[in-house]
Amino acid sequence: MLNIYRASAGSGKTYRLTQDYIHLLFDPKKERAHRRILAVTFTNKATDEMKTRILKELHALSQGDKSDYRVGLMAKFRMDEQGVNVRAKQILTTILHDYSSFSISTIDRFFQQVIRSFARDIGVHGGYNLELDTTSTLEQSVDNLFLDLSKDENKQLLQWLTAFAEERIEQSENWNMRANIMELGQEIFKESYQHKAEDTNIKLHEREFLSNYRKSLREIKNTFENKVKETASEGMRIMARNGLTHEDFAYKTTNTLEKLVKGKLEISNRFIRFADDVTNCYTKTKPQDIKSSIESAYGNGLQECFLHLVKLFQVEIINYNSAVMVLKHINTLGILSDLAMQIKKLTDEQNTMLISDSNMLLNKIIDNSDAPFVYEKTGIQIDHFMIDEFQDTSTLQWKNFYPLLTNSLSAGKFNLVVGDVKQSIYRWRNSDWKLLDEKIMTEFRPEQLHTEDLDTNWRSDKNIVDFNNSFFLRAAKLLQSKLNENLNGILPVYPHLEALTRKIEHAYANIQQKTSNKAGIGSVQINFIAQDENEDGWKAESLNRLPEILEKLQSQGYRPNDIAILVRTNKEEVDVIHKLLNFKTTPAAKPEFCYDIMGNEGLLIGAAASVRFILGILQLFVNPDDSIQQTIVNYEYARGRQGKSENEALNACFSKTEKTENNLSPLFSDNENILLKQLQNSSLFDMVERIISLFGVGDWHSEAVFVQAFQDVVFRYSTNKTADLNSFLNWWKKNGTKQCISTPDNQSAMRIMTVHKSKGLDFKVVIMPFCDWKLDSSMRNILWCEPTQAPFNELPLLPIEYGPKLGQSIFAENYFDEQMHLFIDSLNVAYVAFTRAKNELICFAPAPKKEVESLDKMNTLSALLTTCFSVETPGLAKEIIPLTQSFDTLTKVFSLGEPTKAMYKDSENTDVNEKTIYYPSVSSADRLSIRHQSLDYFLENQHLTDSRLNYGIIMHDILQNITRKSDQQNAIQVMVREGRISENEAETVIEEMEKFWQLPETEYWFADNIRVLNETTILTPGGEQYRPDRVIIRNNLATIVDYKFGDKESETYLKQVQQYMNLIAGMGYETEGFVCYVSLGKVEKIA
């Protein structure tokens, strides 16, 4: 039997999964039953939680403690309480001693287990590495793609990329090619692309095919445009012959003819009516002579022109639009094809497999095979399958699992899937909620299925449950009506799209939930903010109201860690964090309230003002003219170091005189500017440490913990990667927003996260400061379409950009299907957000500028909310509460229930978390000195000048990196950053170099108008290698210089240079040679 549990939010899904799993473990006919059960979910966190829950319940049962499962076990297995205790203890002991067989796993881990068993069969090395981060692989592949552009075989790719860039520029879009290709490259990991990619790639690289394919599409495009222009021109000629102008016609509608000739290809409904009847062409007040002229023209060919144009725009435009859309993205397809080959090449070289490829690869293994045998080969012997979050399963994952379930059901075994269509918000990860909504019901016989709705909400209070029941029932009906209006015109052409007219309502058919008998009253408040209430927009006003809301909630007794702020995007998350962190440092902040906030992974390091200051200085070291970073540094310095208010700090930023060349900031003291100048030669870690120490950054705004965490990040980067400042800043730009401070669960701070990350969590209070997003998509979504009509179907797969014109193309079916999915995606995100709240739900949304008069104007969530609150929706007999009664049309506030005082059964957690309030800074001179180069290992306890060997190696390497005299400072800084020399030793090197520059010969050796070869190898025909220190070439004269750092001269050195001279003379150069005794201040020329 396959049990299908449709589990709405808070309905006890985990409780039911645990119950069924434990019941299978208690089966007396099976020993080690855990080996025969596979439970899969989609995240490691969910896997750990499920394992912990099962073990915890087994432990409680074995100890005779209270357990909600005991009664059910006693009844099903006819055992007494003691029997349950004994059996639970046996099972728990067995699992703990055989923990590796406790098969609760992510779906990807399970599939990898299968793939590794077939590695040899599919031509993959068994020891391959699984790459979870597709982004890093994509980045490397994009770099390789650009590097290979110069190859002859990539001329076609170069043309595709050029056309792609031109298209972006024409549309005034971002034309950063690397970023665009990175964004485009994400399409490669979509299942909708992968399943036809191989066949498409073969076609694309047939040069004649691609040329002919483009030609046939351009012919369709040009034919239509020419027909339109010819017909419109003929209409204008007929008007002219009859002495008519556009002003003679009603509403000057014949202007359309002129626009069509100029290439603006669209006609209005009024123009279409002109073709129906001549009386539509003029108004009643027109003079009779003009009416007669219009009627004469109408009968002498003008109506035929109108009718022909209408036919073109109602029938033939379908092929025209299709051709235009395909031509627009044919370059996209070509680029993706080559990029996919680069990814394959890279993963083969690195012996890695992308996790995104696993499903397709496993599907190929199973295809046309005896599926049970395939899985048996892996050593897997599973009787029972349990799939959690089934709405997030992809089509390929289901195809791979289907044979297992079929085999299990044929043996009469128990299986289950659990999910909720309304919580499907990961479609961009290939999830397909239709599997749960309809497909699974058709894959098996009715007698094999048992469906159950878990319809009691054990999480939320009554008003929250009632609000969600009512709002989402109304919203689903309204969105379905909106979709159906759009479908009306196309249904006669595509009658099978009639199934879409019920999809949204069907997905929300089981929205109604009961309230648990333990639920409180709860409250819902949705505030609509006028667009002009704040000059910076409604979002700025929402942020301004946020601190007061948080204070009020804490006054009601809510602990900060029970309050969650949910947003849609990472940018919105950053805006909220910055607002609260800044507010915390203002006089308006009240000491009795908490304004601390942490992300889902912890507190964001980069959000701290002290860290922004440090990063600003580092940026100025690289680019002193960066005005934005100068302003950030000045502002944070005024706030943190000088203790100024926000307004005072802003005034200080712009009232001071401009910084001079030697001063990093006009606000800094002279001493601070001098010391900053000196520490630019330090290593990265030392540089940051000394900035912290110099400005006392660790004491600013009580942010010592952020400063410590940032320095930890710098240390890890310096240890594992290239420790130069530029590389670190580039790395931080890409990864800085992900760097967090891990915090304990009982941390007294509000939580902020995106709605997608909040799924599966719950909070006493949920605040949505930006409760608005588009119901349809405004992004350049790519749809992967499989055309069936010639000539488009010559390519098996086509990328088509989502947009309204798709409705009038051969891809109309794909367009309306995508629109239906987008409506459900938008509604599902709202559902997940609104159902996280236990006691209070507070939202802020923009008030519409005017009432929504029709469904086609209802394009945002805020418009959907106001429509539900202000317009009665007929035909909702199941509605729990009338939403209109709770909406104040004057204040634009929806309020259901009163704010409640927080109730806690347990006392507040007494665990003490030590708080970092002081950052101890240590001078680099007092710390352990690290030599990063093994070359210096035996010299690390000696000063630079204590050893001739040490001195010679360092000086030699510095001169090796100097081409012109101006390169000296950079070469020395590199030595310091690499830990080769200390800052004190750097001063010694500078002194030694000053002596070197006093040698008269150096003026020629380091001149500007010469060619220099430093440490360049000379390879002889016999395979021997020679490497002179410096070769200077001017015209046909080669000057060879060899540096010596000892205290003695030697004849051997002269012979060595003479040998270099002979070798270079053999290349046809005139030569001269010098031995430069650097420490002796002497130069000897070879005679």
N, C-alpha and C positions, 0 to 999 in steps of 0.2 A: 504494500500500500504506500502510495506517495501522498503524504500529508502536506497540504499547502496552507500555510498560515499567512493571512494578510494582516500585518501588524502595524496599525497606525501608531503615531508618536505616543510614547509613554504607556503603551498597552501591555507591557510585561513580556516583551519578546525574549529577553535574555532568561527570564524566569522559566518560560515554556521550553526553550532550548535545553536549559540545564535539567529540567524535569524529565524530558524525553531521553536525554543522554543517560541520566542516572537509571532510568527504568530499563534501558538496554543493558547497562552494566549489571543489573540485578538478575538478569535472566539466568535461572538455575541450570539450564542446559548447556551453558557456555562458560568455560574457564578462560580467563584472560580475554574477556569480551572487548576490552579497550583496543585490542589489536585488530578487531574486525569492524571498528567504527571509524569513519573518516568524517570529521567536521571541518568545513572550510569557511573562512571569512576573507575579508579583503585587506586587512591591515594587521601588522604585528601587534599593535596595541590591543585590538579586538581579540586576537588570538590569546594573548596573555591574560586578558580579563576573563575570558571564558574558561581557560584552564584553572585560573585562580578560583573562580566561582564554583566549579565542579569539585575541586579538592577541598575547598572550605566547607561545602555542604556535606561531603563525605565524612570529613573530620567531625562536624557537628553531629551527624547521625551516629558515627562510631562511638562518640563519647556520651551519647544519650542526651545531648543538649537540644534546645528548641530548634526545630526545623519544620518549615512549611511542607516539606516533601514526605514526612514520615507517614502521615495518615494515608496518603495515596499509595505508597509502597506496601503498607500493611494490607490494604484492601486488594490491590492487584495481585500480590504474590501470596496472600493468605498467610501472613507471618504476624507474629506478635511483636511487641516493641523490642523485646530482647533479641529476637531473631533478626530484626532489621539492624540493630546495633552491631551484632556479630558479623553479619554479612557485609555491612558497610566497612567494617574494620579490615576484613579480608580483602575486599576490593581495593581499598586505599593502600594497603601494604603492597599488594600486587603491582599497582600502578607505580608506586614510588620506587620499587625495585626493578621496574621495567619501563622507566620514564621515557626512554627514546622511542618506544612504540605507542606512546600516548598521542594518538594522531589527531591533534587539533592544529591546523596549519593554515597558512594563507594559500589561496588558490594558485598563486605563482610558484610557491615552494613545491607544492604537490606536482605541478606540471614539469618543473625542472627535474624532479626525481625520475619522471618517466623519460624525459628527453635524454638524460645522461645514460640511460640504459640502452639507447639507440644511437649513441654518438657515432660509433663506427659505421653503422648502416647508412647514416645520412651525411657522412664525410666530415664530421666535426671531431676535433681532437677531444678525447675524453676528459682531459684536464683543463678545459676551457674555463675562463673566468666570466662570471655573470656580471654584466654592466647595468647597474640600476639607473645611473645618471645619463640619460640619453642626451642631455643638453651638452655635456662636455664632448661626447663623441660627435655630435652635430657640429660643434664649434670647430673641432679639428678637421672634420670633413669639408666644411665650408672653406677653411684656410687652404686645404689641399686643392679644392676646386679652383680657387683663384690662382694658385701657384702653377697649376697645369694648363692655364689658358693659352700660354705661348706655344703649346704643342700643336702640330699640324692637324692632328685628329680632332682637335677641339674648336675648329673654326665655326662649326654649327652652334656649339655652346656659346661662343663669344657673341654670335649674332643674337641668340636668345636673350642673353644677359643685357645686351645693348638695347634691344627692343623693350625689355622689361623695365629698364631704367628710364627710357624715353616715355613710356606709358605713365610711370609714377610722376615724372616731372610735368607732363601735360595735365595731369589731374591735381597738380599742386599738393602732392603728398610727399611724405618723407622719402628722400631718395638716397639714404644711407644704404648702399648696396649690401654690405655685410649684414646689417640688422634686418633688412628686408628678406634676404635669403634665409637667415636664421628663422625668421617668423614663418616663412613659406615652408621651410624644411620640417616643421612640426607636422605637416600633412603626411609625411612619409610614414609616420607611426600610427596613422589611422587605419583601422581595418577596412574601411570603405575604399581606401586606395590600394592596400596591400594585395587584396584578393585578385585584382586584375592587372597589377603593376607589371608583372613579367611579360604578359602578352603585349601590353601597351608599349613597353620599352623596345621590344623587337621591331614593332611597326615604326616607331619614331626614328629609329636609326637606319631605316631604308630611305635613302635620300630621295629617290624618285617618288616614293609613296607620299612623303611629306610635302613635296613640291606640288604634286597633283591634288592632294587633299586641300591644301590652301587655295589652289587655283579654283577648284569646284565651289568652295565656300565664298570666295571673292566674286565669283560669277553670280551666285544667288544674291549677294549684297548689291552688286552693281546693277543687276537687272532690275531689282526692285526700285532702287533710287532713280534710275533712268525713267522707269515707267511713271513714277510719281511726278518727276519734274516735267516730263513731256505732257502728261495729262493736265497738270496745273497750268503749264504755259498755254496749252490749247484753250483752257477755260478763260484765261486772261485775254487771249486774242479775241475770243467770242464776245467778251464784255466790251472790249475796245471797238469792235466792229459795230456794236449796238450803242455806242456812245455812253457806256455805263462806267461809273467809278465805284470804289468801295463804299463811299458815302451814300450811294443810292440804295444799298442793301441794308437790311435790318442789322443793327449793331455792328455794321462794317465787317460782318463775318467773312466776307470774301477776302479779307486781308490774309486769311489762311493760305490762299493760293500763292500769294507772293512769298510767304514764309516757306512754303513747301519748295518753291523754286530755289530758295536760298539754302535749303538743306535742313530746315527745322521740321522734322518728320513727325508731326502729330496733328490730329484734328479733334475738334470739340464736338460735344453732343448736339449743339446748335447747328454746326455745319452738317452733321449727319441728317438732321431734320430738313435741311435745305433740299436734300435729294428726294425726300418723300413727297413734297407738295410745293408747288410754286408759291402758294400763299404764305409759306413760312419764310420766303425770301424778302418780303417787304412788310412794312408796318401799314396799318389802316390809314394813317395820316399822310402817306406819300402821295404826291400829285399823280393824277391818272396817267399822264404821259410817261412818267418813269415806270409806273406799274406795267404799262403796255410794253415798254422796251424790255423790261425784265422778263415778261411772259414770252415775248418774241425770242429773246436770247435763250430762254429756258427750253423752248420748243425746237430751237435750231442748234442743239448740241450741248448747251450748258448743263442740262440735267444729266446727260450721258457722262459728262466729265465728273459731276458730283457723284453719280452712282459708281463710276469706275474707281474713283478715289476711296469711296466708302468700302468697296469690295477689297481693294488693296489693303486697307488698314484693318479690315476685319478678318480677312482670310490669308492673303499672301504675306502679311507682316509676320506671321508665325515663323515661317522659314527664314525671313529676313532677320528677325530678332535672334533666332537660334544661331544663324551664321555669324552675326556680329559678336555674340557672346563666346562662341567657340574660338573665333579668331583672336579675341582679346586675350585669352588665356592659353593659347596653344604654346606660347613661349614658357609659361609657367610649367606646363607638363614636361616640356623638354628639359628645363632646368632641374626639375625634381627627378627626372629619369637619370641624369648624370650625377646628381647629388647622391641618389640612392646607390649608384655604383661606387662612388667614393666611400660611402659608409661601409659597404660590403668589403671593399678592399682594405679599409682600415681595420675592421673587426677581424678579418682573416689574418692580417699581419700581427695583430695583438693577441690573437687567439681568444677573443672575447665574443660573447653573445649578448645582444641587447635584450633586455627583458621584454621589450615591446614586440620582439620577433618570436617569442616563445609560443604564443597561441597559434600563429600561422604555421610554424614548423611542426608542432604537435599535430595539427590538423592534417598536414601532408603525410605524417607517419600513419595516422589512423585511416586516412582516405583509402577506400577499396581494400581494407584489411579486416581480418577478423578481430574486432575491437577487444573482446575479452582476452584473446591471446596476446594482443599488444600489451595490455596492462599486466597480464600474468607474467610476461617476460621480465617485468620490473621487480617481481617478487611481491607485488601488492596483492593481498587477498582480503578484500573488503566486502562485507555483507551489507553494511548500512551506510548511507550517505546523508549528510546533513549540510545544506548550503544556506549560509546566513547572507543577509543583504542581497537577496536574489535580484532585486531591481537594478543593482549595479553590475550585474553580469553582462559580458559582451556576447555577441552572436557567436563568435568563434569559441569562446570559453564554453558556451552552452553546447555547441556541436561536439566539443571534446569530452564533455561530461555525459552527454546524452547516452552513449553506448553503455556506460557504467550503470546508470540508473535503469536502463532497459533490462540489462542483464540481472540486476538485483531484483527488480519487480517481477521478472519472469520466474524467479525462485521464491516469490512470495515474501520477500523481506521488507522490513520497515524502513522508509526513507522520508526525508522531509526537506522542504524549502520554505524559507520565511523571508518576507520582504514587504515593502510598501511602495506602490507606484508613486505616491505623493511625495516621497522622500528621495526620488531619483534626481540628483543634481550633478551627476558626473558624466553627462553625455559626451563631453569633450575627451573623456578617457575611454570612449567606445562603449559605455554602458547602454543597454537597450531595455527600457522599462516594459516594452511591449511583450517581452518574453514572459513576464509575470502576469501582465494584464490579460493576455489572450493566447499567446503561442503555446504555452505549456498545457493549456486546456485541450489543445487539438493534437498534441504529440502522443498522448496515451489514451487508452480506453477509459470510458467513464467509470467502470468498476474498479480501476486501479487508482482512482483519485479520491481524495477526501479534502474538501475545502472548508476552512474555518476562519471567520473574522474575529480577531481579538479586539473587542469593541469597548472595553473599559479603559479609561485613562487614569492610571495610578499616579501620574506625575503632577498634573496641573490642578489649580483650584477651579471652582465651578464657573465663574465668569469668564475665565480664559478659555475653558473648554466650550462653553456656549458661544462665545464670540467666534472661535475658529469654526465650529459647526455651521454657524449662520453665514459668516463672511465667505468661506470657501465654497459653500453650496451656491451662493449667489454669484460669486466671481466665476466659477466654472461655467455656470449657465450663461453669463454675459459674454465670456470669451468664446464659448461655443457659438453663440449667436453672431458674434463679430466675424468668426471664421466662416460661418455659413453664408453670411452676406457676401463675403469675398468669393465663395465657391459658386454662388448662384449662376453667374454668367458662364462658368466653364463646365458645369455638370452635364449639359447636353452633349458636349464634345467628349468628355471623359466620365462616363456614367459610373465607373467603378470607384471614383473618388467620393461617391456617396457615403462610403464607410467613414470618411473623416468627419461627417456631420454629427457623429455621436461620440467621437474619441475622447474629447476633453471631459464631457459629463460622465462618461463611463469610467474614466480614470479616477474621478472623484465620487463615484457612486457610493462608496462605503465611508464617506466623510464623517457620518454621525457617530459620535462617541458618547458613552455614558460617563458620568462622574463617579469616582469612588466614594464610598461612604465615609472616608476619612478626609475628604477634601475640604478646604476652607472656602471662603467666599471669593477672594482675589479681586484684582482690578485690571482694567485695560484702559489706557489713555493714548489717543492718537491726536497730536497737535498739528494743525495745518498752518504753516507760516506764509504770510504774504510775500510775494517775490520782491516787493520794494521795501520790506520792513528793515532791511539792512543794505547799505549801499554796496556791500561786497557779496550780496546774494543771500538766499535763504539758508544755505549751508553754514555761512559765517554766523548767522543769528542762532542757528541750532547749537553750534559750538559754544557761543556765548552763554546759552542757557544751561549747558551741561553741568558746570560746577555747582550751580544752585540745586539742580535735580539730585546730584550726588550727596550734597549736604542734607537735603530733605530726607532722602532714603536712610542715611545714617542716623538721622534724628528719630526715624521710626524704628530704629533698632537693628537694621540690617548691617551685617558685617561686610567690610569691603570685598572680601573674597567670594561673597555670594552675589555680587553684582557683575553682570557681563554686558559689555558694549559690543554689539554685532554690526559689522559693516560689510559692504560688498567687495571692495577692492583694497589692495595693499596701500594705495595712496590715501584713501580715506582713513585707514588705520594709522598711518603716519600723522595725518592732520590732527586726529584726536589726541594722540600721544603728545605731540608738540604743544597742543593747547593746554593740556592738563599739567604737563611738566613746567611750562612757562607760568601758568596761573599759580602754581604752587610757590613760586618765588616772588609773587607780588604781595603788596599789603592787603589785598582783598581776601587772600587765603586765610582761613580761620584755623588756629592751631589745634582745636579739638576735633577737626575732621581730617580724613585721609584723602589725598588726591593721587596717591601712587597708582600706577597702572602697569600691567605687564601683559605681554603678548601670549599667544598660546604656548609657545616654547619657553617663555620667560620674559624678563625685562630686556628691551631692545637697547643695546649699548650705544648705538649711534644717535639715539634720541636725546641723550644727556647733553646739556649745554656745555659742560666741561670738556666732553669728548669732541664736540663740534669746534671748540676753541683750539684744541690740540691739532685736530685735522686741518683746520684753517691755516695754522702756522706751517704745517708740513706742506700744504699746497703752495703757500707763498714762498717757501724755500725753492720750489721747482719753478713757479711762475710768479715773481714778485709784483707783476702788473695786473694780477687777477683782482678786479675791483670788487667782485662779489665776495670773494674770500676775505679781502681786506675789511669789508663792512662787517662780515660775521665775526672776525677776530676782534675788531674794535668794539662791537656791541657786547659780545660776551665778556671781554676784558672789563668794560665799564660796569657791567652787571656783577660779575663775579669778583674781580679784584678790587674795584673801587666802590662797590656796594651801591651803585646808582639804581634808580627806578627805571622802568621801561622807557618812559618819555625822556628822562634825563640821559639815558644811555643812547637813545636815538639822536638826541641833540648833540651829544659828544661825538657821535660818529661823523656828523656832517659839518660841525662847526670848527673843528680843528684844521690847522693848515695842512696842506698836502705833505705826504711823507717824502723825505729826501732819499737819495740813492742809498745811503748807508743805514737808514732807519726803516725797520719793517713796519712800524706803526707810529704815528705822531702821538698816540696816547701813552706809549711805553716810555719809561724813564730812559735817560741816556745809558745808564748801566745795563738795563735790560736789553736795549738794542745792541750794545757792544757784545754782551755775553751770547745773545742769539746768533750774532755774526760768527762768533768763534765756534759754536757747537755744530755748525753746518758740516764740519769735517768729521763729525762723530759717526759711529755705526748707528743703524736705525734704532735699535733698542736703547742705546745710550742717549740718542737724540731725544726720544720721547721722554725718557726718565729725567733728563735735565730740564726739559720744558716744564714738566710737572713740578720739579723742585724749584725752578726759577720763579714761577708765578704762584706757587702754592696752590695749584689747581685741585689737589686732593681735598682742600678745605672749602671749595666752592659749593654752595647749595646743598650741602650734605650728600654729595655725589661721589664719595670716596670709593664706593663699591663699583661704580661705573668706570672710574679711572683705573682701578685695579684690574677690572675685567678687560679693558681696552689694552692695557699693557700686557696682559696674558695673551691676547690675540696677536699683538706685535711680536711677542717672544716666540709663539708657536710658528708664526710666519717666518721669522728670521731663522729658526732652526730647520724648517722643512723646505723652504724655497729660497730663491735668490734674494738676498737681504739688502737690496738697494731701495732707496726711497721711491723712485718712479714706479718700480714694479709693485711695491706695496700699495701705493695710491691707486693704481689701475685695478689691482685685486680688490681693494676695498670698495671701489666704485661698483663692481659687479656683485660682491658678496657681503658688503658691509651691513645691508639691511637685514641679513639673515643671522647676524651675530647677536646672541642673547646671553643673559645671565640666567642660569638655571635656578629656579626658586622652589622651595618646598610648597606642598599643596596648601598648607595652612598660612601661607604668606598673607599678611594684611595689605592686600592691594586689589584693585579692580582688575578684571580680566578683559582684554580686548582681542578679538579675532574676527576673521571673515566668517560669513555664514557657512561656507563649505567646511571650514575647520571645526565648526561648532556641532556638526552632526554627530549624534550619539551622546551629547552632553546635555546637562540641564542645570539651571541656575534659579535661585529664588527670584531674582529680578533680571529682566532683559531690557536693555535700552537700545533702540535703533535710531541714532541721530540723523541718518541719511536714508530714510525709508522711501526710496524712490528709484526706479530704474525703468528702462524701456521694455515694453512687453514684446515688441518685435525687435529685431537686431538692426543696429546702425553700423555694425562692423562689416568688414569685407569677408564674410563667411564664404568658404569654398565648399560647394556641393560636388560630390563625386558621382557623376551621372553615367548611366549605361544606355546610350541612345539605341533606339530600335528602328529609326527611320533613316533611309538613304538620303544623301550621302554621308550623313553624320555618323552612322554606325560603322563606318570603315575603321574607326578607332574604337576599341572596346570600352574605353573609359575616358571621360572628359571632365576637366575641372571647370565648373561654372560658378560665377560669382552670384551670390544670393542678392536679389533685388526685385522690385515690383514688375519690371519688364519680363521677368521669367514667366509671369502669369499668361503672357501672350507669346508663347514659344512652345517648341516640342517638349520642353522641360517643365511645363506647367505642373505636371504631376509631382515632380520633385519639389517645386516651389511651394505648393500648398501643403505638402507633407512636412516640409521644413518649417513652414509657418505654424502649423499645428504643434510641432515639437517645441518651437520657441515659446509659444504661449504657455505650454505646460511647464517648460523649464522655468520661466519667470514666476509662474504661480507656485511651483514646487519650492523655489528658493524662499518665497514668502512663507510658505507652510513650515519649512524647516526652521526658519527664524522665529515665527510666532509661537511654535510649539516647544521652544526651549524653556519658556518661562514657567515657573511653579506658582508664584504668588502675584507678581506684577509684570505687566508688559507696557512699556512706554516707548512711543514712536514719535518722530518728527518728520513731516513731509511737506512739500511745497503746496500751497493752496493754488488751485487752477486760476488763471487770470479771468476766465469766464466759465460758466456752467458747460458741462459736456452735453452737447445737444444731440449727438448721434454716436453710434458705436464706432464709426470710422474715425472719430476724434478722440476716442478713448485709447490712448497709445502708451500710457505710463501707469505704473502701480498706483501713484497718487490719484490719477484720474479714475482708476478702477475703484479705489477706496471711497472717494467722494461720491461716485455713482451709486455704490452699494449703500452708502449712508444717507443719501438724499433722495433716491428714487426707489419706490416700491417695485419689487420684482415679482410679477405674477407667476402663479403656478408653483409656489414653493410651500406645499402643505407641510413638509417636514421641518420647516424653519423653527428653530428653538426660540429665538428672540427677535423682535422687530428692531433692526439696527437703526432705523430712522429716528426712533424715539430717544436714542442716546446721543444724538448728534445735535449740537448747538450751531445753528446756521449763522449766528451773529459772531460768536467767538471762534468759529471754525475749530471746535474741539469735540472729539468723540470721547465720551467718558462712560464707562460701564463699571459700576462698583466704586467703593471708596478706598483710598490708600489705607493699607492695613499695617498694624504693628507687627513687627517680625516676631515669630515664636520659635524658640529653640528648646528642644527637649534636653539636649546635652549641654553641659557647661562649656564655655569657650575653651578651646584647646590651650592647655597650659605648657605645652612644649616651648622651650625657649630657643629662639633662633638668634645666634650672635650676629649683631649688625656691625658692619664695617663703617666706622665714622672717621677713621684717620688713615691716611696713606703714608707709610714710611718711605721716604726717598733716600737712596744711598748713592753717594758719588761713585762714579765708575772707577776712580783711582783706588777706592777702598774695596772693590769687589774682586772676585777671582778673575784673573785674566785668561781669556780663551784664545788659543791659536787655531784658526780654522784650516791652516795649510799644514799638511804632514811634513812638508819641506822644512818647516821651522821647528819641528818637534824637539830636537836636541838643543835648540837655541833659546827656548822660551823663558829661561831664567836669566838670560843675559840682556843687558841693554844693547841697543843698536850698535853703539861704538865700542862695546867691550870685545867684540869678535870681528876679525877681518872677514871671516866667512859670512857671518850674518850681515854685516855692512855691505859686502860685495853683492850678495844675493838681492837685498832690498833695492840698492841703488841701480843695479843692473835691470831689475824688473820695472823700475820707474822710468828709466831712460828708454826701455823697450816700448813704453806706451806714450812716448812723447814724439810727435812728428814735427810740431812747431813749438817754439818757446812758450806760447800761450796755453799749451796743453798741460803744463806742469801742475797747476793747482788741481785739476781734475784727476790726474794720475795719482797724486798723493792722497786725495780724498777717497779714491777707490781702495787704496791700501788700508786706510783707517777703517772704512766700513767693513772690509773683509776681515778685520781683526789682525792684519799682518803687522801693523805697527800701532803704537799708542799715539795719543794726541801730542804728548810731550816729545815723542820720537819724531813726529811729523815736523815739529819745529826744528829739530836737529837736521832732518833731511833738507829742509828749506835752506838752512845755513850752508850745508854742503853744496847744494845746487847753485847757490849764489857764487861760490868759489868757481864752480864749473863754468858758469856763464862768463866769467872774467877772462877765460882763455880766448885769445883773439880768433882762433880757428872756428869757434862755435858760431860766429856770426854767419859764416858761409854754410856750415853744416846744417843750420836750422833756418835758412833763409826761406822766403815765401815762394819764390819762383823756381823751385827745384822739385824733382820727383824723388821720393824717399821710400826705401824698402827697409823696414826694421825686421830683424830676425827672419829673413826670407831664405828658404832652403835652396841650395844649389845642388842639383841632382846630376851626377856624371853618368856617361854611358855604361860604366861598370857597376852602377847601382850604389856608389858611395854618396854620402850626403854631407854637405858643408853648410854652415850657417853663420855668416858674418853678422856682427851686431848692427851695423848701419851701412847702407849703400846709398850714396847721393848721386843722382844722374842729372846732368845738365848738358843738353845737346848730345855729343858723343863721348863725353868724359864721365867716367865712373870713379867716384871717390869712395874708398873703403875705409871705415873707421871701426876699430875694435877697442872696447873699453876695458881697462884693467884697474882693479881697486886695491891691489897689494902695495906694500911699502918698498918693493924692490923691482928694478928693471930686469928684463931677461931677453936674451937673444932668441929664445924660442918664440916669443910673442911676435918678433919681427918676421921670422920664417913663416909663421901661421898666416899673417896678413899677406906676405908675398905669395903664398899659395892661393889665397882668395883672388889676388890680382891676376895671377896666371889663368885661373879658371874663367874669370870675367873677360879677360883679354881674348880668350878663345871664342867668346861670343861676338867679337868684333868691336869691342869698346877700347878706347884709350883709358888707361887706369893710373891712379895714384893711391897710395895707402898711408894710413896713420895709425899709430898706437897711442891711445890717450890714457895716460896714468892719472886718473881722476884725483885720487887722494894726494898725489905728489904735485898736482897742478902743472903737469908737463905733457907736451905732445912731441912725439918723435916720428918724423916722416921717413918712409921706406925709400932708400936710395935706388 
